[in-house]
Amino acid sequence: MSYFTNMIFEYGLLAMFLIILIEYACFPISSEIVLPFSGAVASLQHINFFVILSLSVLAGLIGTSFCYTVGRLGGGALIDWLIKKFPKAEKGIISSQTKFHRYGGLAVCFGRLIPLCRTYIAFIAGAAGQSPIVFLISSFFGITIWNTILIGLGYLLREKWSQVGEYYERYKDILLPLTLLIGLIILVKVRKKRI
């Protein structure tokens, strides 16, 4: 990981953009390190917060579009293979697809706030055939929330940016269920309004 942080420190905005892009394209880079560090470097180099935030959201949308496209082109074949290989899973897969079609936009938006899920949700959306417009709008909101929090903390903490990752590790067992609970409450309210 130090290789990436060194690149960001040395090459600034260009490196931040490229590294964030490849992180959102499902490469194994930790956003919990890259985003706060990008915020800290931007702060130390007197780069406006909204410049780095906008750049990171654009990079995220481009990177996640790659995974979405892979899912769109090959996800259906993978699902068919899973059903053939594990016939008993067909009912569960179909049920999951039905639920995703019903709540897909919200699933993508809130999925962006859950580590690991946040990058792979793009593949799932593509495989489910979610509309590219719905996918991009939902991703935009989720990516903006996630990036604002992590880049903002790095921007504010500057030299202490590494504490963001430490706090995240310490409190993730509380944050993840809390995020899921908030998502569930919103889903229930949306469903009640539709009924």
Backbone as CSV, one residue per row, in Angstrom:
resi,resn,N_x,N_y,N_z,CA_x,CA_y,CA_z,C_x,C_y,C_z
1,MET,0.816,-1.190,0.000,0.000,0.000,0.000,0.864,1.261,0.000
2,SER,2.043,1.185,0.569,2.919,2.368,0.604,3.300,2.815,-0.801
3,TYR,3.329,1.866,-1.751,3.622,2.218,-3.143,2.597,3.231,-3.647
4,PHE,1.311,2.986,-3.359,0.249,3.869,-3.820,0.264,5.210,-3.091
5,THR,0.502,5.174,-1.781,0.547,6.432,-1.040,1.736,7.279,-1.486
6,ASN,2.862,6.633,-1.805,4.014,7.380,-2.331,3.701,8.011,-3.676
7,MET,2.986,7.274,-4.534,2.602,7.815,-5.838,1.694,9.030,-5.678
8,ILE,0.741,8.939,-4.760,-0.174,10.057,-4.525,0.605,11.275,-4.036
9,PHE,1.521,11.054,-3.106,2.292,12.173,-2.562,3.169,12.805,-3.636
10,GLU,3.746,11.968,-4.509,4.669,12.466,-5.527,3.965,13.095,-6.728
11,TYR,2.864,12.452,-7.199,2.240,12.901,-8.446,0.912,13.626,-8.253
12,GLY,0.437,13.737,-7.037,-0.730,14.545,-6.728,-2.025,14.078,-7.363
13,LEU,-2.758,15.027,-7.952,-4.110,14.774,-8.450,-4.190,13.653,-9.490
14,LEU,-3.226,13.600,-10.391,-3.253,12.562,-11.423,-3.180,11.170,-10.798
15,ALA,-2.261,10.995,-9.852,-2.130,9.696,-9.177,-3.380,9.385,-8.355
16,MET,-3.922,10.398,-7.661,-5.141,10.187,-6.882,-6.258,9.690,-7.791
17,PHE,-6.431,10.363,-8.923,-7.492,10.006,-9.863,-7.335,8.560,-10.340
18,LEU,-6.134,8.201,-10.784,-5.903,6.859,-11.331,-6.046,5.767,-10.278
19,ILE,-5.534,6.015,-9.090,-5.592,4.994,-8.035,-7.034,4.802,-7.551
20,ILE,-7.762,5.890,-7.402,-9.170,5.776,-7.004,-9.960,5.065,-8.100
21,LEU,-9.675,5.368,-9.351,-10.342,4.711,-10.480,-10.122,3.197,-10.435
22,ILE,-8.875,2.779,-10.264,-8.628,1.331,-10.284,-9.159,0.660,-9.017
23,GLU,-9.232,1.387,-7.916,-9.832,0.812,-6.702,-11.309,0.534,-6.942
24,TYR,-12.005,1.465,-7.585,-13.429,1.265,-7.885,-13.651,0.234,-8.993
25,ALA,-12.602,-0.097,-9.729,-12.704,-1.134,-10.769,-12.391,-2.512,-10.192
26,CYS,-12.495,-2.645,-8.873,-12.347,-3.919,-8.144,-10.913,-4.426,-8.015
27,PHE,-9.926,-3.550,-8.154,-8.564,-3.974,-7.876,-8.348,-3.907,-6.375
28,PRO,-7.536,-4.797,-5.826,-7.409,-4.883,-4.361,-6.585,-3.747,-3.744
29,ILE,-7.222,-2.584,-3.690,-6.621,-1.410,-3.051,-7.631,-0.946,-2.007
30,SER,-7.174,-0.629,-0.825,-8.078,-0.248,0.256,-8.472,1.219,0.165
31,SER,-9.760,1.472,-0.046,-10.227,2.860,-0.080,-10.100,3.503,1.296
32,GLU,-10.122,2.685,2.345,-9.995,3.223,3.699,-8.613,3.802,3.949
33,ILE,-7.658,3.500,3.085,-6.323,4.105,3.169,-6.165,5.164,2.091
34,VAL,-6.523,4.824,0.848,-6.290,5.720,-0.291,-7.085,7.019,-0.181
35,LEU,-8.366,6.931,0.168,-9.190,8.145,0.198,-8.779,9.123,1.304
36,PRO,-8.587,8.685,2.558,-8.121,9.640,3.568,-6.738,10.210,3.236
37,PHE,-5.860,9.372,2.692,-4.531,9.862,2.332,-4.631,10.905,1.221
38,SER,-5.505,10.664,0.243,-5.712,11.642,-0.833,-6.218,12.957,-0.260
39,GLY,-7.145,12.857,0.700,-7.642,14.072,1.349,-6.547,14.806,2.101
40,ALA,-5.697,14.050,2.806,-4.600,14.670,3.563,-3.613,15.352,2.633
41,VAL,-3.242,14.684,1.542,-2.294,15.278,0.587,-2.900,16.511,-0.063
42,ALA,-4.182,16.430,-0.432,-4.851,17.589,-1.031,-4.845,18.767,-0.064
43,SER,-5.089,18.500,1.207,-5.082,19.558,2.217,-3.691,20.166,2.369
44,LEU,-2.680,19.305,2.446,-1.300,19.787,2.596,-0.833,20.569,1.374
45,GLN,-1.350,20.215,0.181,-0.974,20.918,-1.046,-1.933,22.062,-1.371
46,HIS,-2.810,22.381,-0.439,-3.778,23.482,-0.576,-4.676,23.323,-1.797
47,ILE,-5.069,22.087,-2.067,-6.034,21.808,-3.132,-7.415,21.878,-2.503
48,ASN,-8.308,22.602,-3.127,-9.656,22.772,-2.610,-10.319,21.410,-2.393
49,PHE,-11.038,21.265,-1.277,-11.691,20.009,-0.939,-12.645,19.553,-2.047
50,PHE,-13.396,20.490,-2.621,-14.383,20.116,-3.629,-13.735,19.687,-4.944
51,VAL,-12.513,20.125,-5.173,-11.782,19.665,-6.362,-11.427,18.192,-6.201
52,ILE,-10.836,17.827,-5.062,-10.451,16.433,-4.861,-11.692,15.542,-4.750
53,LEU,-12.753,16.048,-4.109,-13.979,15.253,-3.995,-14.580,15.000,-5.386
54,SER,-14.703,16.047,-6.193,-15.273,15.886,-7.541,-14.438,14.940,-8.388
55,LEU,-13.132,15.085,-8.294,-12.214,14.224,-9.044,-12.364,12.761,-8.605
56,SER,-12.509,12.555,-7.295,-12.641,11.188,-6.779,-13.970,10.554,-7.189
57,VAL,-15.027,11.345,-7.214,-16.335,10.812,-7.623,-16.302,10.451,-9.109
58,LEU,-15.695,11.309,-9.920,-15.562,11.005,-11.352,-14.745,9.727,-11.553
59,ALA,-13.633,9.610,-10.844,-12.802,8.403,-10.940,-13.599,7.178,-10.505
60,GLY,-14.375,7.317,-9.432,-15.193,6.213,-8.951,-16.227,5.776,-9.970
61,LEU,-16.875,6.739,-10.614,-17.892,6.404,-11.614,-17.282,5.713,-12.835
62,ILE,-16.119,6.174,-13.260,-15.457,5.534,-14.403,-15.015,4.121,-14.031
63,GLY,-14.398,3.969,-12.865,-13.925,2.655,-12.427,-15.051,1.664,-12.233
64,THR,-16.136,2.121,-11.600,-17.248,1.215,-11.339,-17.994,0.857,-12.616
65,SER,-17.935,1.727,-13.618,-18.568,1.422,-14.908,-17.894,0.232,-15.579
66,PHE,-16.603,0.072,-15.331,-15.879,-1.086,-15.860,-16.485,-2.374,-15.293
67,CYS,-16.659,-2.434,-13.970,-17.231,-3.631,-13.329,-18.669,-3.852,-13.767
68,TYR,-19.415,-2.779,-13.900,-20.802,-2.880,-14.355,-20.847,-3.504,-15.754
69,THR,-19.969,-3.042,-16.630,-19.923,-3.546,-18.005,-19.548,-5.025,-18.038
70,VAL,-18.586,-5.419,-17.222,-18.203,-6.833,-17.137,-19.407,-7.655,-16.678
71,GLY,-20.121,-7.173,-15.674,-21.314,-7.872,-15.199,-22.403,-7.923,-16.255
72,ARG,-22.551,-6.833,-16.965,-23.591,-6.766,-18.001,-23.297,-7.746,-19.140
73,LEU,-22.013,-7.851,-19.500,-21.641,-8.723,-20.614,-21.499,-10.191,-20.216
74,GLY,-21.016,-10.446,-19.003,-20.741,-11.839,-18.630,-21.490,-12.350,-17.425
75,GLY,-22.216,-11.475,-16.734,-22.903,-11.876,-15.506,-24.014,-12.880,-15.743
76,GLY,-24.762,-12.696,-16.831,-25.849,-13.624,-17.132,-25.341,-15.034,-17.347
77,ALA,-24.226,-15.153,-18.069,-23.630,-16.469,-18.313,-23.161,-17.097,-17.005
78,LEU,-22.617,-16.282,-16.112,-22.169,-16.794,-14.809,-23.359,-17.293,-13.989
79,ILE,-24.453,-16.537,-13.999,-25.650,-16.952,-13.260,-26.206,-18.258,-13.840
80,ASP,-26.255,-18.354,-15.169,-26.719,-19.599,-15.810,-25.838,-20.775,-15.422
81,TRP,-24.533,-20.559,-15.378,-23.598,-21.620,-14.995,-23.844,-22.051,-13.547
82,LEU,-24.068,-21.054,-12.653,-24.322,-21.374,-11.248,-25.592,-22.206,-11.091
83,ILE,-26.626,-21.839,-11.856,-27.887,-22.582,-11.770,-27.702,-24.011,-12.277
84,LYS,-26.942,-24.175,-13.368,-26.692,-25.527,-13.896,-25.842,-26.349,-12.930
85,LYS,-24.856,-25.702,-12.349,-23.934,-26.401,-11.449,-24.602,-26.722,-10.106
86,PHE,-25.438,-25.789,-9.639,-26.099,-25.947,-8.337,-27.607,-25.723,-8.511
87,PRO,-28.319,-26.703,-9.042,-29.754,-26.547,-9.336,-30.597,-26.138,-8.121
88,LYS,-30.193,-26.581,-6.941,-30.958,-26.229,-5.741,-30.866,-24.731,-5.425
89,ALA,-29.876,-24.067,-5.976,-29.703,-22.632,-5.729,-30.577,-21.765,-6.632
90,GLU,-31.227,-22.388,-7.617,-31.998,-21.607,-8.609,-33.071,-20.736,-7.953
91,LYS,-33.812,-21.302,-7.019,-34.887,-20.558,-6.368,-34.327,-19.324,-5.647
92,GLY,-33.234,-19.499,-4.918,-32.606,-18.389,-4.199,-32.073,-17.326,-5.137
93,ILE,-31.475,-17.766,-6.240,-30.923,-16.816,-7.211,-32.050,-16.003,-7.846
94,ILE,-33.129,-16.675,-8.226,-34.264,-15.979,-8.837,-34.903,-15.006,-7.843
95,SER,-35.027,-15.429,-6.601,-35.571,-14.555,-5.555,-34.691,-13.326,-5.356
96,SER,-33.380,-13.538,-5.335,-32.433,-12.419,-5.189,-32.540,-11.460,-6.360
97,GLN,-32.660,-12.006,-7.569,-32.788,-11.155,-8.750,-34.068,-10.327,-8.693
98,THR,-35.161,-10.948,-8.266,-36.443,-10.240,-8.156,-36.334,-9.085,-7.167
99,LYS,-35.731,-9.352,-6.019,-35.557,-8.301,-5.011,-34.631,-7.206,-5.520
100,PHE,-33.585,-7.602,-6.248,-32.668,-6.589,-6.767,-33.380,-5.700,-7.784
101,HIS,-34.223,-6.294,-8.629,-34.964,-5.489,-9.604,-35.902,-4.509,-8.905
102,ARG,-36.456,-4.933,-7.772,-37.380,-4.070,-7.027,-36.645,-2.936,-6.319
103,TYR,-35.503,-3.246,-5.695,-34.787,-2.254,-4.886,-33.395,-1.950,-5.424
104,GLY,-33.167,-2.210,-6.692,-31.828,-2.116,-7.263,-31.131,-0.789,-7.059
105,GLY,-31.861,0.317,-7.279,-31.245,1.637,-7.112,-30.781,1.863,-5.689
106,LEU,-31.650,1.543,-4.729,-31.282,1.699,-3.322,-30.181,0.724,-2.933
107,ALA,-30.253,-0.498,-3.475,-29.224,-1.497,-3.170,-27.852,-1.015,-3.615
108,VAL,-27.791,-0.428,-4.800,-26.510,0.076,-5.303,-26.040,1.249,-4.450
109,CYS,-26.944,2.177,-4.159,-26.564,3.355,-3.369,-26.032,2.949,-1.995
110,PHE,-26.794,2.123,-1.268,-26.364,1.718,0.072,-25.225,0.707,0.026
111,GLY,-25.177,-0.091,-1.028,-24.067,-1.027,-1.186,-22.727,-0.315,-1.273
112,ARG,-22.752,0.921,-1.750,-21.529,1.726,-1.845,-20.954,2.090,-0.483
113,LEU,-21.736,1.915,0.559,-21.294,2.282,1.904,-20.841,1.088,2.725
114,ILE,-20.837,-0.091,2.096,-20.456,-1.312,2.812,-19.159,-1.855,2.212
115,PRO,-18.087,-1.894,2.998,-16.816,-2.390,2.473,-16.979,-3.752,1.804
116,LEU,-16.187,-3.993,0.811,-16.188,-5.177,-0.038,-17.391,-5.167,-0.979
117,CYS,-18.574,-5.015,-0.425,-19.783,-4.950,-1.251,-19.730,-3.718,-2.164
118,ARG,-19.105,-2.642,-1.686,-19.169,-1.361,-2.381,-18.573,-1.393,-3.785
119,THR,-17.620,-2.260,-4.043,-17.088,-2.333,-5.399,-17.772,-3.421,-6.215
120,TYR,-18.123,-4.537,-5.570,-18.703,-5.663,-6.310,-20.186,-5.480,-6.637
121,ILE,-20.838,-4.517,-6.015,-22.245,-4.265,-6.321,-22.406,-3.857,-7.788
122,ALA,-21.367,-3.293,-8.375,-21.426,-2.899,-9.790,-21.570,-4.128,-10.682
123,PHE,-20.830,-5.179,-10.382,-20.929,-6.417,-11.160,-22.329,-6.996,-11.037
124,ILE,-22.871,-6.993,-9.821,-24.209,-7.529,-9.577,-25.253,-6.721,-10.352
125,ALA,-25.125,-5.390,-10.325,-26.065,-4.530,-11.049,-26.002,-4.807,-12.546
126,GLY,-24.803,-4.972,-13.074,-24.646,-5.281,-14.491,-25.239,-6.636,-14.838
127,ALA,-24.962,-7.628,-14.003,-25.484,-8.978,-14.249,-27.003,-9.004,-14.168
128,ALA,-27.583,-8.156,-13.323,-29.039,-8.094,-13.175,-29.690,-7.289,-14.299
129,GLY,-28.862,-6.672,-15.134,-29.391,-5.892,-16.254,-29.980,-4.561,-15.827
130,GLN,-29.481,-4.026,-14.716,-29.977,-2.731,-14.258,-29.680,-1.658,-15.307
131,SER,-30.599,-0.729,-15.467,-30.424,0.360,-16.422,-29.130,1.123,-16.110
132,PRO,-28.322,1.435,-17.132,-27.090,2.194,-16.885,-27.348,3.542,-16.206
133,ILE,-28.462,4.196,-16.548,-28.780,5.490,-15.938,-29.066,5.330,-14.453
134,VAL,-29.897,4.342,-14.103,-30.203,4.081,-12.686,-28.920,3.717,-11.947
135,PHE,-28.108,2.881,-12.564,-26.852,2.463,-11.940,-25.945,3.663,-11.662
136,LEU,-25.774,4.524,-12.658,-24.868,5.673,-12.498,-25.401,6.679,-11.477
137,ILE,-26.703,6.924,-11.486,-27.269,7.877,-10.521,-27.142,7.325,-9.100
138,SER,-27.510,6.049,-8.914,-27.398,5.427,-7.588,-25.954,5.383,-7.123
139,SER,-25.063,5.039,-8.044,-23.631,4.996,-7.719,-23.115,6.383,-7.357
140,PHE,-23.562,7.381,-8.102,-23.118,8.758,-7.838,-23.391,9.142,-6.386
141,PHE,-24.615,8.882,-5.919,-24.960,9.264,-4.548,-24.174,8.455,-3.520
142,GLY,-24.085,7.139,-3.714,-23.343,6.302,-2.776,-21.857,6.630,-2.748
143,ILE,-21.268,6.795,-3.929,-19.832,7.127,-4.021,-19.571,8.489,-3.392
144,THR,-20.450,9.436,-3.635,-20.260,10.783,-3.079,-20.286,10.752,-1.558
145,ILE,-21.211,10.000,-0.982,-21.287,9.907,0.488,-20.010,9.276,1.042
146,TRP,-19.621,8.117,0.483,-18.432,7.391,0.963,-17.172,8.248,0.822
147,ASN,-16.983,8.825,-0.350,-15.774,9.619,-0.598,-15.753,10.888,0.248
148,THR,-16.908,11.508,0.446,-16.962,12.722,1.268,-16.502,12.415,2.686
149,ILE,-16.986,11.309,3.231,-16.605,10.953,4.606,-15.109,10.678,4.709
150,LEU,-14.587,9.791,3.860,-13.180,9.385,4.001,-12.204,10.474,3.553
151,ILE,-12.477,11.118,2.431,-11.590,12.205,1.998,-11.685,13.374,2.976
152,GLY,-12.915,13.653,3.440,-13.109,14.749,4.399,-12.340,14.530,5.689
153,LEU,-12.377,13.302,6.198,-11.617,13.013,7.422,-10.122,13.179,7.194
154,GLY,-9.632,12.680,6.060,-8.214,12.854,5.742,-7.857,14.323,5.565
155,TYR,-8.744,15.061,4.931,-8.531,16.492,4.684,-8.443,17.260,5.997
156,LEU,-9.325,16.902,6.930,-9.333,17.591,8.222,-8.179,17.162,9.124
157,LEU,-7.849,15.877,9.106,-6.811,15.363,10.011,-5.395,15.586,9.491
158,ARG,-5.235,15.759,8.198,-3.951,16.009,7.534,-2.863,15.035,7.970
159,GLU,-1.976,15.475,8.850,-0.841,14.626,9.247,-1.283,13.383,10.012
160,LYS,-2.477,13.391,10.566,-2.978,12.257,11.339,-3.940,11.414,10.511
161,TRP,-3.833,11.464,9.181,-4.771,10.768,8.294,-4.853,9.271,8.557
162,SER,-3.743,8.679,9.007,-3.734,7.226,9.221,-4.685,6.814,10.337
163,GLN,-5.069,7.762,11.196,-6.010,7.450,12.272,-7.389,7.093,11.724
164,VAL,-7.709,7.591,10.513,-9.006,7.271,9.912,-9.132,5.760,9.756
165,GLY,-8.089,5.130,9.196,-8.097,3.676,9.023,-8.168,2.950,10.357
166,GLU,-7.457,3.481,11.362,-7.472,2.859,12.686,-8.864,2.931,13.309
167,TYR,-9.494,4.118,13.215,-10.846,4.275,13.761,-11.844,3.409,13.005
168,TYR,-11.657,3.330,11.695,-12.554,2.497,10.895,-12.465,1.036,11.359
169,GLU,-11.239,0.527,11.513,-11.058,-0.863,11.958,-11.663,-1.078,13.343
170,ARG,-11.529,-0.086,14.195,-12.020,-0.217,15.562,-13.550,-0.222,15.616
171,TYR,-14.182,0.626,14.777,-15.626,0.810,14.877,-16.427,0.186,13.740
172,LYS,-15.784,-0.561,12.837,-16.518,-1.108,11.690,-17.594,-2.101,12.112
173,ASP,-17.389,-2.775,13.245,-18.401,-3.720,13.709,-19.684,-3.003,14.149
174,ILE,-19.577,-1.727,14.455,-20.752,-0.915,14.789,-21.276,-0.225,13.530
175,LEU,-20.353,0.306,12.706,-20.739,1.070,11.525,-21.488,0.237,10.498
176,LEU,-21.030,-0.975,10.230,-21.666,-1.793,9.206,-23.107,-2.150,9.561
177,PRO,-23.370,-2.673,10.766,-24.772,-2.956,11.101,-25.636,-1.694,11.136
178,LEU,-25.064,-0.584,11.597,-25.808,0.672,11.638,-26.192,1.119,10.232
179,THR,-25.255,1.015,9.289,-25.532,1.370,7.896,-26.615,0.470,7.321
180,LEU,-26.533,-0.823,7.579,-27.547,-1.762,7.096,-28.914,-1.468,7.716
181,LEU,-28.939,-1.124,8.995,-30.194,-0.809,9.670,-30.839,0.436,9.058
182,ILE,-30.039,1.461,8.817,-30.559,2.685,8.192,-31.105,2.367,6.803
183,GLY,-30.367,1.556,6.039,-30.833,1.148,4.708,-32.144,0.396,4.776
184,LEU,-32.268,-0.500,5.750,-33.488,-1.279,5.919,-34.669,-0.377,6.267
185,ILE,-34.460,0.580,7.145,-35.523,1.521,7.522,-35.994,2.307,6.295
186,ILE,-35.060,2.764,5.485,-35.422,3.512,4.277,-36.192,2.626,3.309
187,LEU,-35.746,1.380,3.142,-36.462,0.443,2.258,-37.893,0.218,2.721
188,VAL,-38.095,0.051,4.028,-39.433,-0.171,4.570,-40.308,1.056,4.318
189,LYS,-39.749,2.254,4.529,-40.523,3.477,4.307,-40.889,3.634,2.835
190,VAL,-39.950,3.329,1.947,-40.232,3.424,0.505,-41.316,2.432,0.132
191,ARG,-41.232,1.242,0.672,-42.224,0.198,0.349,-43.610,0.607,0.864
192,LYS,-43.685,1.181,2.060,-44.970,1.616,2.612,-45.598,2.703,1.754
193,LYS,-44.768,3.598,1.203,-45.287,4.668,0.347,-45.851,4.099,-0.944
194,ARG,-45.271,3.010,-1.444,-45.748,2.398,-2.691,-47.058,1.664,-2.490
195,ILE,-47.295,1.198,-1.252,-48.509,0.397,-1.000,-49.723,1.286,-0.817
